[in-house]
């Protein structure tokens, strides 16, 4: 990992004017295919629910189902028929528009007032029912009344069964269909694939009389979603036609399994990319801890004139959060304001989450208040934000407000609520919320809730109660539970329970570096250096590599990274000089280094020097040198901030008169005037 990297290119996104143009302008955009922003960017074939154009021969079906007699050409009757045909076409268009807008009631009113209906008319209403959950009975009644059902009618009814009744009734209906076209087979294969039934999907795929790109794409996507990458690769290799959906599914699959280079190679070979292809690449990079590459792809996508959607923004804002790139996140916010996405709930929620994770709680709250519509995810993001920043009382107040406004909490809400109690030391209240989950809200406790509770009890010194809770769990504890317990044992120096937690953790995950390191830290805190050496030998024998701790800070669009005892940064001499000055001032103010956090068997003077060169202290000193007065110093760390650095930062904030915000793996610490927002409970 580089110790400093220039992100200026990322922070200077020049968004094309395409997003500011009116509908009357027709710019030359790029060589890539750009679809209408309202279109489904990952669609290969027109949905059976809505024919893209009316058939050349439209069969008029009067409401009485009586057959009309044919009149001579140019007669008054022929002219009347022509007008009637135009009325039907106009009404069909109105129905289709209402259905696409989700207004089934208005579509039904038009339908009921039509004296003559075509099969297209009936199919459009049937499609409307199929899009409405819980309307299977009405859809079936309508289907049974269609005078002349065609394959579109059967396919729409099949899709309705899949969406509302499950795979078995849909399969039964499929088997009874008198005529099946390629769309019928594709719909059923997609149904099996989306339900993870790839054996059944493959059986159908092999016997279908004709295949098209949708057929191959459905199978490839199904294998990727079910985690069978090898079968997806095999099918993709032999597919005679490879649609953009198939290419995108393979990119997603490679990224899902961490095969980033193969995904990059495939992305470069895609003949025509759509928005979903770009999104897959951006999300894949972010999920594989290569957020900077993801942001570069997003920048390139925007420069090609491709309009991002909520999924694009969610991924890129998650990337901003991972890099703590607040300035870039603000630029993405500005872009959102220029798009129709400004009022989109998903986009707004992603922005709130980004601001919270980048340390700008005020901006997150301001945006939360401005959002016209909030769903449960929006509330969760804001409650989690307050919890992460240690503002537990505000988080719990917001939870009460959420309930008062009629939003129903889900399991993620309670993870946020329990975290708020945890970071604020509200033990009894946390226990009450945990007990109320199932009783009052019907939310069953998941591993994440138990992890929060073990942390809550453990931090408060209630280690026996934490162990009892683990034993009462109705499922097998996962490694994070014992990792959390081990961390609490280190705080309270309980060697017996620390060894119990470490043994269980390493039984579940023998290559867990955290298990070895935490146990070694407990031994080190108790001066059991022989045991520390034994644990480190075990790590070496088992080829377990400790995750190196590092901190980073952004200054003028450049992210500077520091390791403990850093020897690489070009301004290291100045940083050490600043730290030595700070050390003298801190000691005069009463600071005493906490040697417990110098985890090496060396003399006290050398331990003090090791502590002084911890990565977070180096980053803070650099921030004091480079960031102007009045501007908060934001420092980020990939591990939990050490106790001595926490104590030292309180002194530094008072001596220098600066606000210092430190984010570690669990929460934010806001240091101001010698006090930390955590109240030293962390």
GURO-689659 format. One record per residue (C-alpha): x, y, z. Coordinates in steps of 0.2 Angstrom, whole numbers, padded with zeros to 4 digits, always signed. Example, Ala and Ser with C-alpha at 12.3 -4.5 7.8 and 13.67 -1.06 7.14 Angstrom:
+0062-0022+0039+0068-0005+0036
// end
This chain:
+0000+0000+0000+0007+0017-0005+0009+0029+0010+0002+0043+0000-0008+0044-0016-0015+0059-0026-0033+0058-0028-0034+0075-0037-0041+0067-0053-0055+0059-0043-0059+0075-0034-0060+0085-0050-0074+0077-0059-0079+0087-0074-0097+0081-0077-0103+0082-0095-0116+0095-0100-0128+0081-0105-0135+0082-0088-0140+0100-0090-0147+0100-0107-0165+0101-0111-0175+0087-0120-0174+0097-0137-0155+0096-0138-0147+0082-0147-0129+0081-0142-0116+0069-0149-0112+0058-0134-0101+0044-0135-0097+0027-0144-0106+0018-0131-0125+0014-0132-0135+0027-0121-0152+0022-0117-0167+0032-0113-0166+0036-0094-0183+0029-0091-0179+0013-0100-0174-0003-0091-0155-0003-0095-0153-0022-0093-0168-0027-0104-0165-0038-0119-0182-0041-0125-0198-0032-0124-0209-0038-0110-0223-0049-0114-0234-0038-0103-0233-0023-0115-0231-0026-0134-0219-0013-0141-0231-0010-0155-0249-0015-0160-0250-0030-0172-0253-0026-0190-0270-0036-0189-0279-0031-0173-0294-0042-0169-0309-0031-0163-0319-0040-0150-0336-0032-0146-0341-0033-0128-0356-0044-0133-0344-0056-0141-0355-0055-0157-0346-0056-0174-0348-0040-0185-0353-0042-0203-0341-0036-0216-0347-0021-0226-0342-0015-0244-0327-0005-0246-0329+0014-0244-0347+0012-0236-0352+0022-0221-0350+0006-0211-0332+0004-0216-0329+0022-0211-0337+0018-0194-0326+0003-0192-0311+0014-0196-0316+0026-0182-0320+0012-0170-0302+0005-0174-0294+0022-0170-0304+0023-0154-0298+0006-0149-0280+0010-0152-0281+0026-0143-0290+0018-0128-0276+0004-0128-0263+0017-0127-0271+0026-0113-0273+0009-0103-0254+0005-0107-0249+0022-0100-0259+0020-0085-0252+0003-0081-0234+0009-0084-0238+0023-0071-0245+0010-0059-0262+0017-0060-0273+0001-0062-0289+0010-0056-0289+0023-0070-0284+0009-0083-0299-0001-0077-0311+0014-0079-0305+0016-0098-0307-0003-0100-0324-0004-0093-0330+0010-0104-0324+0002-0120-0338-0005-0131-0325-0015-0142-0309-0023-0135-0295-0031-0143-0284-0045-0136-0271-0031-0133-0283-0023-0122-0286-0038-0111-0268-0042-0111-0264-0024-0105-0276-0025-0090-0269-0043-0086-0252-0035-0086-0258-0022-0074-0265-0036-0062-0249-0046-0063-0239-0030-0057-0249-0028-0042-0245-0040-0027-0260-0050-0021-0270-0048-0037-0268-0066-0043-0287-0070-0041-0292-0055-0051-0279-0059-0064-0285-0077-0066-0303-0071-0067-0299-0059-0081-0288-0071-0090-0302-0084-0090-0314-0071-0098-0302-0066-0113-0312-0071-0129-0296-0075-0139-0281-0077-0128-0264-0077-0137-0247-0082-0131-0244-0065-0124-0260-0068-0113-0253-0085-0107-0235-0078-0104-0242-0063-0094-0253-0075-0083-0237-0086-0081-0227-0071-0075-0242-0067-0063-0241-0085-0055-0222-0083-0053-0224-0066-0044-0238-0070-0033-0240-0088-0030-0223-0097-0032-0214-0108-0043-0225-0124-0041-0241-0116-0047-0232-0107-0061-0224-0124-0066-0242-0132-0066-0249-0118-0077-0234-0119-0089-0237-0137-0092-0255-0134-0096-0252-0120-0109-0258-0126-0126-0245-0116-0135-0228-0110-0129-0217-0098-0138-0199-0094-0134-0204-0081-0121-0214-0094-0112-0199-0105-0110-0188-0090-0105-0200-0085-0092-0201-0102-0084-0182-0104-0084-0180-0087-0076-0192-0092-0063-0182-0107-0058-0166-0098-0059-0172-0084-0048-0178-0097-0035-0161-0105-0035-0167-0121-0044-0154-0122-0057-0156-0141-0059-0174-0138-0065-0169-0123-0075-0156-0133-0084-0168-0147-0088-0180-0135-0096-0166-0126-0105-0160-0142-0113-0177-0147-0120-0183-0131-0125-0186-0131-0144-0177-0115-0148-0165-0103-0138-0161-0085-0139-0150-0073-0130-0162-0071-0116-0162-0090-0113-0143-0091-0112-0143-0075-0101-0155-0082-0089-0145-0098-0086-0129-0088-0084-0136-0076-0072-0144-0090-0062-0128-0099-0060-0119-0083-0055-0133-0079-0042-0132-0097-0035-0113-0096-0033-0109-0109-0046-0096-0099-0056-0089-0114-0065-0105-0118-0073-0108-0100-0078-0091-0099-0086-0094-0115-0095-0111-0109-0102-0104-0092-0106-0090-0100-0116-0101-0110-0127-0116-0098-0129-0118-0094-0148-0125-0077-0143-0119-0067-0129-0130-0052-0124-0125-0038-0113-0134-0046-0099-0123-0062-0100-0107-0051-0101-0113-0041-0086-0118-0057-0076-0100-0064-0079-0092-0048-0073-0103-0048-0057-0098-0067-0055-0080-0064-0056-0081-0049-0044-0091-0059-0032-0078-0072-0031-0063-0059-0030-0057-0063-0047-0055-0044-0051-0042-0046-0065-0054-0058-0075-0068-0046-0072-0057-0031-0079-0052-0042-0094-0070-0046-0098-0076-0028-0096-0063-0022-0109-0070-0035-0121-0089-0031-0119-0094-0025-0136-0108-0014-0130-0109-0008-0112-0125-0003-0103-0128+0006-0087-0129-0010-0077-0112-0016-0084-0104+0000-0078-0113-0002-0061-0107-0020-0060-0089-0014-0062-0090+0000-0050-0099-0011-0036-0086-0025-0039-0071-0014-0036-0079-0006-0020-0083-0023-0013-0066-0030-0017-0058-0015-0007-0052-0006-0023-0064+0009-0020-0052+0021-0029-0053+0010-0045-0072+0010-0043-0072+0029-0042-0061+0031-0058-0073+0019-0068-0088+0030-0062-0079+0046-0068-0076+0038-0085-0094+0033-0086-0100+0050-0082-0088+0057-0095-0095+0045-0108-0112+0054-0105-0120+0039-0096-0133+0045-0083-0130+0036-0066-0145+0028-0057-0148+0026-0038-0137+0009-0039-0123+0019-0047-0123+0032-0033-0125+0019-0019-0109+0010-0025-0099+0026-0028-0104+0034-0012-0099+0018-0003-0083+0020-0011-0081+0038-0005-0085+0031+0013-0072+0018+0011-0059+0030+0006-0066+0044+0018-0066+0055+0003-0078+0068+0009-0074+0081-0005-0077+0068-0018-0093+0063-0010-0099+0081-0010-0096+0082-0029-0107+0067-0031-0120+0076-0021-0119+0091-0032-0121+0079-0047-0136+0071-0039-0144+0089-0037-0143+0091-0056-0152+0075-0060-0170+0068-0057-0162+0058-0044-0162+0072-0032-0178+0067-0025-0175+0048-0026-0176+0040-0008-0162+0028-0012-0150+0041-0018-0154+0052-0003-0151+0038+0009-0134+0034+0001-0129+0052+0003-0134+0052+0021-0124+0036+0024-0109+0043+0016-0109+0060+0026-0111+0050+0042-0096+0038+0038-0085+0052+0032-0088+0061+0048-0099+0075+0043-0114+0072+0054-0122+0089+0052-0123+0088+0033-0131+0071+0035-0144+0078+0047-0148+0093+0036-0150+0081+0021-0161+0070+0031-0173+0084+0036-0174+0090+0017-0179+0072+0011-0197+0073+0006-0199+0054+0008-0190+0042+0020-0191+0023+0020-0185+0012+0034-0167+0012+0026-0167+0031+0027-0171+0030+0046-0159+0016+0049-0145+0026+0040-0147+0042+0051-0150+0032+0067-0134+0022+0063-0124+0038+0060-0129+0045+0077-0124+0028+0085-0107+0028+0076-0103+0046+0082-0108+0041+0100-0123+0052+0101-0133+0038+0108-0147+0049+0116-0151+0057+0099-0151+0040+0090-0164+0034+0102-0174+0049+0101-0174+0047+0082-0180+0029+0084-0195+0035+0094-0199+0048+0081-0197+0034+0068-0211+0024+0076-0222+0039+0079-0222+0043+0061-0227+0025+0057-0211+0018+0050-0209+0000+0056-0192-0005+0062-0183-0020+0055-0168-0030+0061-0156-0017+0055-0164-0004+0065-0161-0014+0081-0143-0016+0076-0142+0003+0076-0152+0005+0092-0141-0008+0101-0125+0000+0094-0131+0017+0101-0134+0010+0118-0117+0001+0117-0107+0016+0113-0116+0027+0126-0115+0014+0140-0134+0012+0141-0133-0006+0147-0150-0008+0155-0159+0001+0141-0150-0009+0128-0156-0025+0137-0174-0018+0137-0173-0015+0118-0166-0032+0115-0180-0040+0125-0193-0030+0116-0188-0035+0098-0198-0051+0096-0211-0047+0109-0216-0029+0102-0210-0029+0084-0209-0047+0079-0191-0045+0075-0180-0061+0078-0163-0059+0085-0149-0062+0073-0130-0065+0075-0127-0046+0073-0139-0042+0088-0130-0055+0099-0114-0047+0094-0120-0030+0100-0126-0037+0116-0110-0046+0120-0101-0030+0116-0113-0020+0127-0111-0032+0142-0093-0035+0140-0088-0016+0139-0098-0014+0155-0088-0027+0163-0102-0040+0164-0092-0053+0156-0101-0068+0165-0118-0061+0159-0110-0060+0141-0105-0078+0141-0122-0084+0148-0130-0074+0133-0119-0083+0121-0124-0100+0129-0142-0096+0127-0141-0092+0108-0153-0103+0098-0140-0105+0084-0121-0109+0084-0111-0093+0088-0100-0086+0074-0083-0080+0076-0087-0062+0078-0096-0066+0094-0080-0073+0102-0069-0059+0094-0080-0047+0103-0079-0056+0119-0061-0057+0118-0059-0038+0115-0069-0035+0131-0058-0047+0141-0043-0037+0136-0051-0021+0142-0055-0029+0159-0039-0040+0159-0049-0056+0162-0036-0069+0157-0047-0085+0160-0062-0079+0149-0049-0072+0136-0042-0089+0134-0060-0097+0133-0065-0084+0119-0048-0086+0110-0050-0105+0109-0068-0104+0103-0063-0091+0090-0049-0101+0083-0059-0117+0083-0071-0108+0071-0058-0099+0061-0040-0105+0064-0033-0092+0052-0041-0077+0062-0027-0065+0065-0038-0055+0077-0039-0070+0088-0020-0072+0090-0017-0054+0091-0030-0050+0105-0025-0065+0115-0006-0059+0114-0012-0042+0119-0020-0048+0135-0004-0058+0139+0006-0042+0135-0005-0031+0147-0001-0044+0161+0017-0045+0157+0016-0063+0152+0029-0061+0138+0033-0080+0137+0014-0082+0133+0015-0068+0120+0030-0077+0112+0021-0093+0111+0006-0085+0103+0017-0077+0090+0025-0093+0086+0008-0101+0083+0004-0087+0071+0020-0090+0062+0018-0109+0061+0000-0107+0055+0005-0094+0042-0007-0081+0050-0002-0063+0045-0007-0049+0056-0017-0035+0047-0005-0020+0049-0012-0005+0057-0012+0011+0048-0020+0028+0048-0024+0041+0034-0028+0059+0032-0033+0069+0017-0025+0086+0013-0028+0096-0003-0035+0081-0012-0020+0070-0007-0023+0055+0005-0008+0052+0016-0006+0035+0024+0005+0031+0039+0011+0015+0047+0017+0014+0065+0036+0018+0065+0033+0025+0047+0050+0027+0038+0043+0032+0020+0033+0048+0021+0043+0062+0013+0040+0074+0027+0044+0062+0041+0057+0073+0049+0045+0088+0051+0032+0076+0058+0044+0069+0071+0049+0086+0076+0031+0091+0078+0028+0076+0089+0043+0079+0100+0036+0096+0103+0019+0090+0107+0026+0077+0119+0035+0090+0129+0019+0100+0130+0008+0085+0134+0019+0080+0149+0020+0097+0156+0000+0096+0155+0000+0080+0165+0001+0067+0151+0009+0050+0156+0011+0037+0142+0001+0021+0145+0015+0008+0142+0002-0006+0142-0001-0002+0124+0017-0004+0119+0016-0022+0115+0034-0027+0115+0046-0033+0129+0058-0018+0129+0063-0005+0141+0051+0009+0146+0060+0023+0136+0059+0013+0121+0041+0009+0124+0038+0028+0125+0046+0030+0108+0036+0016+0100+0020+0024+0107+0025+0041+0100+0026+0034+0083+0009+0026+0082+0001+0029+0065-0014+0040+0072-0001+0051+0081+0009+0053+0065-0007+0057+0055-0013+0070+0068+0004+0079+0069+0004+0080+0049-0014+0087+0050-0009+0100+0063+0005+0105+0051-0005+0106+0035-0023+0109+0039-0028+0128+0043-0034+0133+0060-0053+0132+0062-0054+0117+0050-0057+0100+0059-0044+0087+0057-0051+0071+0051-0040+0055+0054-0046+0038+0049-0039+0021+0056-0041+0003+0050-0040-0004+0067-0047+0001+0084-0038+0017+0091-0026+0012+0105-0029+0018+0122-0013+0029+0123-0017+0037+0107-0034+0041+0113-0027+0049+0129-0014+0059+0120-0026+0066+0107-0037+0073+0121-0021+0083+0127-0017+0088+0109-0034+0095+0106-0033+0105+0121-0015+0111+0119-0017+0115+0100-0035+0122+0102-0041+0111+0087-0055+0099+0084-0049+0082+0080-0061+0068+0073-0054+0051+0073-0064+0036+0065-0058+0019+0069-0067+0002+0065-0081+0004+0077-0085+0022+0079-0080+0041+0078-0071+0050+0092-0074+0069+0092-0059+0077+0102-0062+0095+0107-0055+0105+0122-0047+0090+0130-0063+0080+0130-0068+0065+0119-0087+0063+0113-0086+0045+0119-0084+0050+0137-0069+0038+0138-0081+0024+0137-0076+0014+0121
// end
